[in-house]
Amino acid sequence: MTTLLVSLTVSTTVGVVVVMGLVAGVLLERGFGYGVAIFGGALPAILQSLAMVFFAQDLRPDEELAKLVTQLEGMGLQMEDQGYSIHEIATLALRLQPGMECVMGILSLLFAYRFGQILAPRFGLQLPPATAFRLWRPWDELIWAFITSLVLVLIGDGLLWNLGLNALLVVAVIYATHGAAVVRFYMARLGVPALVELFVYLSLVFTVGISIPILAAVGIVDTWFDWRRLRAPQAQPEGDADGTSSL
């Protein structure tokens, strides 16, 4: 029910979001932690977006595109001075809809989980603690999704280009969130006043066209350098401490 209510507020496909909540609930019931539950719950949104790319992306009716162009013009959007037409912007927006649906679905699941943590104690339930945002990082294997999607965008065509573009959008948002977590970590570590921190976040929101690529770059670089030292240390073979381990 919580997931359903959240999905309505962000215009995500209701049926898919309900399935997402059910999958996450089953995983939690079977003893899996927060990360696995969120990943498993996100799979229906990912599959829905893939279906949209394969079965609907190249079949957009002209009426839908014309409707979006009319809406953008009614909002007073003018792009000719920047070398883009409203028609091109509307076409790109429609092509990115599967990726946006996936992002909104994942956000719905995250908000529902946080809300569920608040309500769970009232029903005698206990959910695994969610990772503190300043300590959050995606799995290292996600970098391969970024590389694959980037290659598809650069050399792909038609369906493959659409697939790579939407995958790149989703991965970029995840890495931008990763970058924001790094920013939050160092603000907390440096003791930045709450008012200044709020100003920084508002600045990032109002400059989203610039901040998302920068934050995504920070998240990708942190994947290799692990600035926050969150990666679990690897167990050393016996004898490494004194340099006597065999090669």
Secondary structure, DSSP 8 states (H G I E B T S, - for coil): -HHHHHHHHTT--HHHHHHHHHHHHHHHHTT--HHHHHHHHHHHHHHHHHHHHHHTGGG--HHHHHHHHHHHHHTT---GGGT--HHHHHHHHHHTHHHHHHHHHHHHHHHHHHHHHHHGGGGT--------GGG----TTHHHHHHHHHHHHHH--THHHHHHHHHHHHHHHHHHHHHHHHHHHHHHHHT--HHHHHHHHHHHHHTHHHHHHHHHHHHHHHHHH-TT--S------TTGGGT----
